[in-house]
Amino acid sequence: MTISLSSRWRQAVGATALAALAAAGLSYGPDFQGLRAVWRRGDEVFAEVELPDALAPEAGRFALHPALFDAALHALLVGASRTAG
């Protein structure tokens, strides 16, 4: 199922989000940089996450790959920092 939301809620992330996480003392290697976009609608946080290509061959070993789950959790951190700021 695909849900299309207005682009005004969607903000691309990448180096900016990683820099914010690094400033908070969190550092991630390339396998754990799957957060692509974060957007908010009120109290809700939405995210677009992607498993890095290098991890695709092992993805079938997991119901939810740990790196993909970690990327989704990054959205909560970024969403919380946008609320606080």
Buried (B, 14 or more C-beta within 10 A) or exposed (E): EEEEEEEEBBBEBEEEBBEBBEEEEEEBEEBBBBBBBBBBEEEEBBBBBEBBEEBEEEEEEEEEBEBBEBBBEBBEBBBEBBEEE
